[in-house]
């Protein structure tokens, strides 16, 4: 009986890690974002704003980026779905990156969203990767 319990515990633990967020995999997912966005200490504005310090940042709030009126409004007053200003966290990012123009209509971002049968895991991993960067582009400790 002891061996069955230990085996079950190992199985449950391994399943938990299989669905955990993985920043290394998130960095691979980020390759679809790289044509427009950067992260890290040397990140600069491209077609899209740098994504440093995304966790906790208000949508449309970087002063040196020309956001669409819809993104600025989402950060100030929100969207019907957000019921208040959009502040980036895992939940808002997950909803947004699955279908950006669905969450915030009339934005300039042309990316249709993360897709595929493993999209939920890709989004979790992408969030794990992006949320590790502080506003200066350094990895949080």
C-alpha positions as CSV (number, residue, x, y, z in Angstrom):
1,X,0.0,0.0,0.0
2,X,2.9,2.3,0.8
3,X,4.3,1.9,-2.7
4,X,0.9,2.7,-4.3
5,X,0.7,5.9,-2.3
6,X,4.2,7.0,-3.2
7,X,3.6,6.2,-6.9
8,X,0.4,8.2,-6.8
9,X,2.1,11.1,-5.2
10,X,4.9,11.1,-7.8
11,X,2.3,10.9,-10.6
12,X,0.3,13.9,-9.2
13,X,3.5,15.9,-8.7
14,X,4.6,15.2,-12.3
15,X,1.3,16.2,-13.7
16,X,1.4,19.5,-11.8
17,X,4.8,20.4,-13.3
18,X,3.6,19.4,-16.8
19,X,1.0,22.2,-16.6
20,X,3.2,24.7,-14.7
21,X,4.4,27.9,-16.4
22,X,7.8,27.6,-18.1
23,X,9.6,30.8,-18.8
24,X,12.1,29.1,-21.0
25,X,9.3,27.8,-23.2
26,X,7.7,31.2,-23.0
27,X,10.9,32.7,-24.5
28,X,10.4,30.4,-27.5
29,X,6.8,31.5,-27.8
30,X,7.9,35.1,-27.7
31,X,9.5,34.7,-31.1
32,X,6.0,35.4,-32.6
33,X,6.1,38.7,-30.7
34,X,9.6,39.7,-31.6
35,X,8.8,41.4,-35.0
36,X,7.0,44.1,-33.0
37,X,8.1,43.9,-29.3
38,X,11.3,43.6,-27.3
39,X,12.0,42.8,-23.6
40,X,15.2,43.1,-21.6
41,X,17.6,45.8,-20.6
42,X,18.2,47.0,-24.2
43,X,14.6,46.8,-25.3
44,X,13.5,49.7,-27.5
45,X,10.2,50.8,-29.1
46,X,9.5,49.1,-32.4
47,X,6.1,48.7,-34.0
48,X,4.9,47.9,-30.5
49,X,6.0,49.1,-27.1
50,X,8.7,47.3,-25.1
51,X,7.1,44.8,-22.8
52,X,9.3,45.3,-19.8
53,X,7.4,45.8,-16.5
54,X,4.2,44.5,-18.1
55,X,3.0,42.8,-14.9
56,X,0.9,45.5,-13.1
57,X,1.2,48.1,-15.8
58,X,-1.9,49.9,-17.0
59,X,-2.8,49.3,-20.6
60,X,-1.7,52.1,-23.0
61,X,0.4,53.9,-20.4
62,X,4.0,54.0,-21.6
63,X,4.7,57.7,-22.3
64,X,7.0,57.2,-25.3
65,X,4.6,55.1,-27.4
66,X,1.8,56.2,-29.6
67,X,-1.0,53.8,-28.6
68,X,-4.3,53.6,-30.4
69,X,-7.1,55.6,-28.8
70,X,-8.8,52.2,-27.9
71,X,-5.7,51.0,-26.0
72,X,-5.4,54.3,-24.1
73,X,-9.1,54.2,-23.2
74,X,-8.8,50.6,-22.0
75,X,-6.1,51.6,-19.6
76,X,-8.1,54.6,-18.3
77,X,-11.7,53.4,-18.2
78,X,-11.6,49.8,-19.3
79,X,-13.6,47.8,-21.7
80,X,-17.1,46.3,-21.3
81,X,-15.4,43.0,-20.6
82,X,-12.9,44.4,-18.0
83,X,-15.4,46.5,-16.1
84,X,-12.6,48.9,-15.1
85,X,-9.1,49.9,-16.3
86,X,-7.1,47.1,-17.9
87,X,-4.1,46.4,-15.7
88,X,-1.9,43.7,-17.1
89,X,-1.7,40.6,-15.0
90,X,-1.9,36.9,-15.9
91,X,-5.7,37.0,-16.3
92,X,-5.9,40.1,-18.4
93,X,-2.9,39.1,-20.5
94,X,-4.4,35.6,-21.1
95,X,-7.7,37.0,-22.3
96,X,-5.9,39.6,-24.5
97,X,-3.2,37.5,-26.2
98,X,-5.7,34.8,-27.2
99,X,-7.6,37.4,-29.3
100,X,-6.3,41.0,-28.9
101,X,-8.9,42.7,-31.1
102,X,-11.7,40.8,-29.4
103,X,-10.8,42.1,-26.0
104,X,-9.9,45.6,-27.1
105,X,-11.6,46.4,-30.4
106,X,-10.1,49.1,-32.7
107,X,-6.5,48.6,-31.6
108,X,-3.5,49.0,-34.0
109,X,-2.0,45.5,-33.2
110,X,-2.5,43.3,-36.2
111,X,-1.6,40.0,-34.3
112,X,-4.6,37.7,-34.4
113,X,-3.6,35.9,-31.1
114,X,-1.9,32.8,-29.9
115,X,-3.5,29.8,-31.5
116,X,-3.2,26.0,-31.7
117,X,-4.2,23.1,-29.6
118,X,-1.7,24.0,-26.9
119,X,-2.5,27.7,-26.9
120,X,-3.4,27.7,-23.2
121,X,0.0,26.3,-22.2
122,X,1.8,28.7,-24.7
123,X,0.0,31.6,-23.1
124,X,0.9,30.5,-19.6
125,X,4.6,30.1,-20.6
126,X,4.6,33.4,-22.4
127,X,3.3,35.2,-19.3
128,X,5.9,33.4,-17.2
129,X,8.6,34.8,-19.5
130,X,7.3,38.3,-19.8
131,X,6.3,38.8,-16.2
132,X,9.9,38.1,-15.0
133,X,11.1,41.5,-16.4
134,X,10.9,44.6,-14.3
135,X,10.3,48.1,-15.8
136,X,14.1,48.4,-16.5
137,X,14.2,45.1,-18.3
138,X,16.1,43.3,-15.6
139,X,14.9,39.9,-14.5
140,X,13.2,40.1,-11.1
141,X,14.9,38.3,-8.3
